[in-house]
């Protein structure tokens, strides 16, 4: 059974842990659609026309591999910084690994809530 906890007024709470999974799915989708659709054909062209193909392919892949490792490290770090708090008059949101952001939404500005 799924055990959910109702947040209390004045108490910090985090979003659902499934949000990290969603970010990882976005990463995989971004790699499949945004990178592999152009990157593999470029590598094939380079590999066909160069005597130094393994070196060129490796050198070209290192920046993307570094970026991928960075994003995989960053997702849980970002999730850990996410906090929400319900007060008597507003909802306070805090997040950010390097650049901390705080957002405050008064209850009077909320016009629609969907629950599932």
OpenMM code with the backbone's topology and positions (N, CA, C; nanometers):
from openmm import Vec3, app, unit

residues = "UNK UNK UNK UNK UNK UNK UNK UNK UNK UNK UNK UNK UNK UNK UNK UNK UNK UNK UNK UNK UNK UNK UNK UNK UNK UNK UNK UNK UNK UNK UNK UNK UNK UNK UNK UNK UNK UNK UNK UNK UNK UNK UNK UNK UNK UNK UNK UNK UNK UNK UNK UNK UNK UNK UNK UNK UNK UNK UNK UNK UNK UNK UNK UNK UNK UNK UNK UNK UNK UNK UNK UNK UNK UNK UNK UNK UNK UNK UNK UNK UNK UNK UNK UNK UNK UNK UNK UNK UNK UNK UNK UNK UNK UNK UNK UNK UNK UNK UNK UNK UNK UNK UNK UNK UNK UNK UNK UNK UNK UNK UNK UNK UNK UNK UNK UNK".split()
positions = [
    Vec3(0.0841, -0.1176, 0.0000),
    Vec3(0.0000, 0.0000, 0.0000),
    Vec3(0.0886, 0.1239, 0.0000),
    Vec3(0.0512, 0.2247, -0.0763),
    Vec3(0.1261, 0.3480, -0.0861),
    Vec3(0.0981, 0.4354, 0.0356),
    Vec3(0.2028, 0.4641, 0.1107),
    Vec3(0.1844, 0.5417, 0.2329),
    Vec3(0.2256, 0.6862, 0.2059),
    Vec3(0.1276, 0.7764, 0.2068),
    Vec3(0.1575, 0.9175, 0.1873),
    Vec3(0.1348, 0.9910, 0.3176),
    Vec3(0.2117, 1.0987, 0.3333),
    Vec3(0.2028, 1.1771, 0.4549),
    Vec3(0.1529, 1.3159, 0.4187),
    Vec3(0.0539, 1.3639, 0.4915),
    Vec3(0.0005, 1.4966, 0.4679),
    Vec3(0.0920, 1.5990, 0.5336),
    Vec3(0.1391, 1.6988, 0.4583),
    Vec3(0.2260, 1.8006, 0.5182),
    Vec3(0.1495, 1.8855, 0.6186),
    Vec3(0.2195, 1.9265, 0.7207),
    Vec3(0.1601, 2.0086, 0.8258),
    Vec3(0.2037, 2.1539, 0.8077),
    Vec3(0.1229, 2.2447, 0.8574),
    Vec3(0.1537, 2.3877, 0.8498),
    Vec3(0.2863, 2.4149, 0.9208),
    Vec3(0.3754, 2.4866, 0.8535),
    Vec3(0.5041, 2.5245, 0.9117),
    Vec3(0.6122, 2.4179, 0.9030),
    Vec3(0.5815, 2.3011, 0.8472),
    Vec3(0.6772, 2.1916, 0.8390),
    Vec3(0.7273, 2.1763, 0.6953),
    Vec3(0.8594, 2.1674, 0.6768),
    Vec3(0.9163, 2.1481, 0.5435),
    Vec3(0.8858, 2.0076, 0.4933),
    Vec3(0.8633, 1.9973, 0.3622),
    Vec3(0.8459, 1.8653, 0.3020),
    Vec3(0.9060, 1.8661, 0.1625),
    Vec3(0.9340, 1.7480, 0.1118),
    Vec3(0.9968, 1.7296, -0.0190),
    Vec3(0.8940, 1.6735, -0.1172),
    Vec3(0.9206, 1.6917, -0.2468),
    Vec3(0.8325, 1.6263, -0.3444),
    Vec3(0.8522, 1.4746, -0.3413),
    Vec3(0.7666, 1.4050, -0.4104),
    Vec3(0.7734, 1.2590, -0.4139),
    Vec3(0.9062, 1.2132, -0.4745),
    Vec3(0.9638, 1.1037, -0.4225),
    Vec3(1.0904, 1.0521, -0.4766),
    Vec3(1.0817, 1.0124, -0.6239),
    Vec3(0.9619, 0.9882, -0.6737),
    Vec3(0.9466, 0.9517, -0.8150),
    Vec3(0.9877, 1.0665, -0.9072),
    Vec3(1.0023, 1.1871, -0.8536),
    Vec3(1.0458, 1.3000, -0.9348),
    Vec3(1.1869, 1.2768, -0.9886),
    Vec3(1.2732, 1.2145, -0.9064),
    Vec3(1.4077, 1.1810, -0.9550),
    Vec3(1.3999, 1.0850, -1.0737),
    Vec3(1.3122, 0.9867, -1.0647),
    Vec3(1.2933, 0.8916, -1.1744),
    Vec3(1.2466, 0.9642, -1.2999),
    Vec3(1.1579, 1.0594, -1.2836),
    Vec3(1.1104, 1.1370, -1.3973),
    Vec3(1.2248, 1.2150, -1.4619),
    Vec3(1.3110, 1.2746, -1.3808),
    Vec3(1.4264, 1.3475, -1.4348),
    Vec3(1.5207, 1.2531, -1.5103),
    Vec3(1.5412, 1.1322, -1.4590),
    Vec3(1.6249, 1.0351, -1.5300),
    Vec3(1.5598, 0.9922, -1.6624),
    Vec3(1.4275, 0.9772, -1.6643),
    Vec3(1.3581, 0.9447, -1.7893),
    Vec3(1.3723, 1.0586, -1.8902),
    Vec3(1.3632, 1.1832, -1.8425),
    Vec3(1.3859, 1.2979, -1.9315),
    Vec3(1.5274, 1.2954, -1.9880),
    Vec3(1.6236, 1.2577, -1.9065),
    Vec3(1.7621, 1.2493, -1.9518),
    Vec3(1.7762, 1.1442, -2.0625),
    Vec3(1.7196, 1.0274, -2.0419),
    Vec3(1.7264, 0.9206, -2.1421),
    Vec3(1.6575, 0.9650, -2.2710),
    Vec3(1.5402, 1.0263, -2.2589),
    Vec3(1.4695, 1.0747, -2.3771),
    Vec3(1.5507, 1.1823, -2.4487),
    Vec3(1.6126, 1.2721, -2.3730),
    Vec3(1.6961, 1.3756, -2.4329),
    Vec3(1.8150, 1.3179, -2.5065),
    Vec3(1.8738, 1.2134, -2.4503),
    Vec3(1.9871, 1.1480, -2.5175),
    Vec3(1.9406, 1.0796, -2.6457),
    Vec3(1.8306, 1.0058, -2.6381),
    Vec3(1.7820, 0.9328, -2.7549),
    Vec3(1.7399, 1.0260, -2.8686),
    Vec3(1.6663, 1.1308, -2.8350),
    Vec3(1.6119, 1.2189, -2.9378),
    Vec3(1.7077, 1.3326, -2.9719),
    Vec3(1.7656, 1.3934, -2.8706),
    Vec3(1.8440, 1.5131, -2.8934),
    Vec3(1.9894, 1.4908, -2.9272),
    Vec3(2.0446, 1.3746, -2.8940),
    Vec3(2.1872, 1.3517, -2.9184),
    Vec3(2.2095, 1.2414, -3.0210),
    Vec3(2.1538, 1.1253, -2.9974),
    Vec3(2.1845, 1.0111, -3.0836),
    Vec3(2.1356, 1.0280, -3.2267),
    Vec3(2.0311, 1.1090, -3.2487),
    Vec3(1.9789, 1.1261, -3.3843),
    Vec3(2.0779, 1.1967, -3.4750),
    Vec3(2.1653, 1.2779, -3.4218),
    Vec3(2.2668, 1.3441, -3.5048),
    Vec3(2.4076, 1.2946, -3.4752),
    Vec3(2.4311, 1.2461, -3.3550),
    Vec3(2.5668, 1.2115, -3.3139),
    Vec3(2.6176, 1.0839, -3.3806),
    Vec3(2.5344, 0.9827, -3.3884),
    Vec3(2.5761, 0.8564, -3.4515),
    Vec3(2.6060, 0.8757, -3.6000),
    Vec3(2.5206, 0.9446, -3.6771),
    Vec3(2.5584, 0.9670, -3.8179),
    Vec3(2.6888, 1.0463, -3.8330),
    Vec3(2.7121, 1.1446, -3.7465),
    Vec3(2.8376, 1.2201, -3.7533),
    Vec3(2.9560, 1.1285, -3.7254),
    Vec3(2.9450, 1.0423, -3.6261),
    Vec3(3.0532, 0.9492, -3.5958),
    Vec3(3.0789, 0.8526, -3.7111),
    Vec3(2.9728, 0.8074, -3.7767),
    Vec3(2.9900, 0.7157, -3.8898),
    Vec3(3.0616, 0.7838, -4.0067),
    Vec3(3.0287, 0.9089, -4.0313),
    Vec3(3.0955, 0.9823, -4.1392),
    Vec3(3.2426, 1.0026, -4.1056),
    Vec3(3.2701, 1.0383, -3.9812),
    Vec3(3.4092, 1.0585, -3.9389),
    Vec3(3.4861, 0.9274, -3.9486),
    Vec3(3.4237, 0.8188, -3.9023),
    Vec3(3.4920, 0.6894, -3.9011),
    Vec3(3.5231, 0.6408, -4.0427),
    Vec3(3.4396, 0.6725, -4.1405),
    Vec3(3.4617, 0.6278, -4.2766),
    Vec3(3.5712, 0.7066, -4.3475),
    Vec3(3.5848, 0.8327, -4.3147),
    Vec3(3.6736, 0.9153, -4.3933),
    Vec3(3.8069, 0.9484, -4.3295),
    Vec3(3.8423, 0.8839, -4.2191),
    Vec3(3.9654, 0.9219, -4.1503),
    Vec3(4.0471, 0.7990, -4.1142),
    Vec3(4.1797, 0.8145, -4.1249),
    Vec3(4.2677, 0.7069, -4.0798),
    Vec3(4.2765, 0.7023, -3.9280),
    Vec3(4.2545, 0.8162, -3.8648),
    Vec3(4.2592, 0.8250, -3.7185),
    Vec3(4.1196, 0.8174, -3.6581),
    Vec3(4.0307, 0.7398, -3.7166),
    Vec3(3.8908, 0.7349, -3.6740),
    Vec3(3.8725, 0.7004, -3.5262),
    Vec3(3.9389, 0.5985, -3.4718),
    Vec3(3.9163, 0.5682, -3.3298),
    Vec3(3.9552, 0.6857, -3.2388),
    Vec3(4.0633, 0.7521, -3.2723),
    Vec3(4.1069, 0.8668, -3.1918),
    Vec3(4.0063, 0.9814, -3.2013),
    Vec3(3.9601, 1.0114, -3.3218),
    Vec3(3.8654, 1.1209, -3.3424),
    Vec3(3.7328, 1.0904, -3.2738),
    Vec3(3.6854, 0.9687, -3.2866),
    Vec3(3.5587, 0.9306, -3.2239),
    Vec3(3.5703, 0.9393, -3.0718),
    Vec3(3.6798, 0.8901, -3.0167),
    Vec3(3.7000, 0.8965, -2.8713),
    Vec3(3.7087, 1.0400, -2.8245),
    Vec3(3.7854, 1.1209, -2.8940),
    Vec3(3.8009, 1.2607, -2.8561),
    Vec3(3.6681, 1.3353, -2.8668),
    Vec3(3.5892, 1.3034, -2.9667),
    Vec3(3.4588, 1.3673, -2.9826),
    Vec3(3.3568, 1.3214, -2.8807),
    Vec3(3.3739, 1.2010, -2.8276),
    Vec3(3.2782, 1.1469, -2.7319),
    Vec3(3.3043, 1.1919, -2.5887),
    Vec3(3.4254, 1.2309, -2.5581),
    Vec3(3.4591, 1.2679, -2.4198),
    Vec3(3.3761, 1.3831, -2.3651),
    Vec3(3.3544, 1.4932, -2.4380),
    Vec3(3.2711, 1.6000, -2.3817),
    Vec3(3.1284, 1.5549, -2.3516),
    Vec3(3.0692, 1.4758, -2.4414),
    Vec3(2.9335, 1.4275, -2.4158),
    Vec3(2.9297, 1.3315, -2.2975),
    Vec3(3.0300, 1.2477, -2.2849),
    Vec3(3.0364, 1.1563, -2.1713),
    Vec3(3.0521, 1.2344, -2.0404),
    Vec3(3.1362, 1.3369, -2.0421),
    Vec3(3.1529, 1.4217, -1.9240),
    Vec3(3.0235, 1.4913, -1.8858),
    Vec3(2.9503, 1.5420, -1.9847),
    Vec3(2.8222, 1.6068, -1.9588),
    Vec3(2.7212, 1.5080, -1.9022),
    Vec3(2.7179, 1.3877, -1.9552),
    Vec3(2.6273, 1.2846, -1.9064),
    Vec3(2.6577, 1.2498, -1.7609),
    Vec3(2.7844, 1.2316, -1.7276),
    Vec3(2.8226, 1.2007, -1.5892),
    Vec3(2.7828, 1.3154, -1.4965),
    Vec3(2.8047, 1.4383, -1.5415),
    Vec3(2.7674, 1.5543, -1.4609),
    Vec3(2.6173, 1.5571, -1.4338),
    Vec3(2.5350, 1.5334, -1.5358),
    Vec3(2.3894, 1.5382, -1.5180),
    Vec3(2.3415, 1.4256, -1.4272),
    Vec3(2.3988, 1.3061, -1.4420),
    Vec3(2.3605, 1.1936, -1.3555),
    Vec3(2.3954, 1.2256, -1.2102),
    Vec3(2.5053, 1.2957, -1.1861),
    Vec3(2.5428, 1.3384, -1.0509),
    Vec3(2.4524, 1.4510, -1.0030),
    Vec3(2.4139, 1.5412, -1.0912),
    Vec3(2.3393, 1.6604, -1.0538),
    Vec3(2.1948, 1.6309, -1.0140),
    Vec3(2.1287, 1.5347, -1.0770),
    Vec3(1.9866, 1.5084, -1.0512),
    Vec3(1.9585, 1.4817, -0.9036),
    Vec3(2.0289, 1.3893, -0.8362),
    Vec3(1.9982, 1.3694, -0.6933),
    Vec3(2.0372, 1.4896, -0.6077),
    Vec3(2.1431, 1.5618, -0.6474),
    Vec3(2.1811, 1.6813, -0.5722),
    Vec3(2.0698, 1.7855, -0.5787),
    Vec3(2.0127, 1.8048, -0.6959),
    Vec3(1.9042, 1.9011, -0.7130),
    Vec3(1.7813, 1.8590, -0.6344),
    Vec3(1.7474, 1.7292, -0.6399),
    Vec3(1.6305, 1.6809, -0.5656),
    Vec3(1.6452, 1.7081, -0.4160),
    Vec3(1.7654, 1.6887, -0.3635),
    Vec3(1.7871, 1.7097, -0.2198),
    Vec3(1.7675, 1.8544, -0.1775),
    Vec3(1.7825, 1.9490, -0.2705),
    Vec3(1.7655, 2.0901, -0.2342),
    Vec3(1.6206, 2.1350, -0.2403),
    Vec3(1.5332, 2.0545, -0.2990),
    Vec3(1.3935, 2.0947, -0.3151),
    Vec3(1.3193, 2.0820, -0.1832),
    Vec3(1.2582, 2.1932, -0.1407),
    Vec3(1.1794, 2.1949, -0.0176),
    Vec3(1.0556, 2.2801, -0.0382),
    Vec3(0.9504, 2.2399, 0.0241),
    Vec3(0.8260, 2.3159, 0.0226),
    Vec3(0.7813, 2.3338, 0.1672),
    Vec3(0.7077, 2.4424, 0.1913),
    Vec3(0.6549, 2.4668, 0.3253),
    Vec3(0.5202, 2.5369, 0.3110),
    Vec3(0.4219, 2.4852, 0.3827),
    Vec3(0.2917, 2.5496, 0.3895),
    Vec3(0.2888, 2.6361, 0.5142),
    Vec3(0.2562, 2.7641, 0.4989),
    Vec3(0.2406, 2.8520, 0.6143),
    Vec3(0.0926, 2.8884, 0.6257),
    Vec3(0.0604, 2.9755, 0.7145),
    Vec3(-0.0790, 3.0152, 0.7316),
    Vec3(-0.1344, 3.0902, 0.6125),
    Vec3(-0.0480, 3.1603, 0.5378),
    Vec3(-0.0960, 3.2456, 0.4295),
    Vec3(-0.0397, 3.2130, 0.2919),
    Vec3(0.0627, 3.1262, 0.2851),
    Vec3(0.1312, 3.1070, 0.1574),
    Vec3(0.2012, 2.9722, 0.1499),
    Vec3(0.2473, 2.9410, 0.0292),
    Vec3(0.3318, 2.8247, 0.0053),
    Vec3(0.4702, 2.8776, -0.0294),
    Vec3(0.5732, 2.8248, 0.0370),
    Vec3(0.7110, 2.8672, 0.0137),
    Vec3(0.7851, 2.7513, -0.0521),
    Vec3(0.8555, 2.7822, -0.1625),
    Vec3(0.9313, 2.6817, -0.2370),
    Vec3(1.0777, 2.7238, -0.2386),
    Vec3(1.1670, 2.6286, -0.2061),
    Vec3(1.3114, 2.6534, -0.2102),
    Vec3(1.3776, 2.5422, -0.2906),
    Vec3(1.4740, 2.5823, -0.3754),
    Vec3(1.5500, 2.4825, -0.4506),
    Vec3(1.6724, 2.5488, -0.5115),
    Vec3(1.7644, 2.4643, -0.5586),
    Vec3(1.8827, 2.5134, -0.6259),
    Vec3(2.0099, 2.4589, -0.5658),
    Vec3(2.0953, 2.4025, -0.6501),
    Vec3(2.2227, 2.3483, -0.6052),
    Vec3(2.3239, 2.4605, -0.5914),
    Vec3(2.3431, 2.5373, -0.6976),
    Vec3(2.4393, 2.6481, -0.6930),
    Vec3(2.3695, 2.7816, -0.6751),
    Vec3(2.2583, 2.7989, -0.7442),
    Vec3(2.1829, 2.9228, -0.7368),
    Vec3(2.0543, 2.8949, -0.6608),
    Vec3(2.0500, 2.9379, -0.5368),
    Vec3(1.9337, 2.9120, -0.4516),
    Vec3(1.8182, 3.0017, -0.4940),
    Vec3(1.7011, 2.9422, -0.5066),
    Vec3(1.5806, 3.0154, -0.5434),
    Vec3(1.4747, 2.9939, -0.4372),
    Vec3(1.4028, 3.0988, -0.4072),
    Vec3(1.2898, 3.0905, -0.3153),
    Vec3(1.1697, 3.1528, -0.3852),
    Vec3(1.0617, 3.0813, -0.3863),
    Vec3(0.9374, 3.1323, -0.4446),
    Vec3(0.8283, 3.1289, -0.3399),
    Vec3(0.7494, 3.2341, -0.3341),
    Vec3(0.6401, 3.2435, -0.2377),
    Vec3(0.5107, 3.2684, -0.3148),
    Vec3(0.4120, 3.1827, -0.2913),
    Vec3(0.2825, 3.1964, -0.3578),
    Vec3(0.1752, 3.2106, -0.2501),
    Vec3(0.1150, 3.3287, -0.2384),
    Vec3(0.0047, 3.3432, -0.1425),
    Vec3(-0.1142, 3.2565, -0.1842),
    Vec3(-0.1854, 3.2056, -0.0862),
    Vec3(-0.3007, 3.1214, -0.1168),
    Vec3(-0.4031, 3.1969, -0.2019),
    Vec3(-0.4130, 3.3283, -0.1850),
    Vec3(-0.5105, 3.4073, -0.2601),
    Vec3(-0.4796, 3.4107, -0.4097),
    Vec3(-0.3560, 3.3790, -0.4505),
    Vec3(-0.3182, 3.3785, -0.5921),
    Vec3(-0.3418, 3.2434, -0.6583),
    Vec3(-0.3699, 3.1402, -0.5806),
    Vec3(-0.3942, 3.0073, -0.6358),
    Vec3(-0.5356, 3.0033, -0.6911),
    Vec3(-0.5475, 2.9703, -0.8208),
    Vec3(-0.6791, 2.9721, -0.8854),
    Vec3(-0.7306, 2.8335, -0.9208),
    Vec3(-0.6411, 2.7339, -0.9237),
    Vec3(-0.6858, 2.6008, -0.9652),
    Vec3(-0.5961, 2.4964, -0.9008),
    Vec3(-0.6536, 2.3877, -0.8536),
    Vec3(-0.5790, 2.2764, -0.7977),
    Vec3(-0.6375, 2.1475, -0.8546),
    Vec3(-0.5504, 2.0640, -0.9130),
    Vec3(-0.5924, 1.9328, -0.9622),
    Vec3(-0.5297, 1.8279, -0.8725),
    Vec3(-0.6086, 1.7323, -0.8271),
    Vec3(-0.5558, 1.6227, -0.7455),
    Vec3(-0.5885, 1.4912, -0.8118),
    Vec3(-0.4988, 1.3973, -0.7938),
    Vec3(-0.5239, 1.2631, -0.8465),
    Vec3(-0.4991, 1.1635, -0.7366),
] * unit.nanometer
topology = app.Topology()
chain = topology.addChain("A")
for resn in residues:
    res = topology.addResidue(resn, chain)
    for name in ("N", "CA", "C"):
        topology.addAtom(name, app.Element.getBySymbol(name[0]), res)
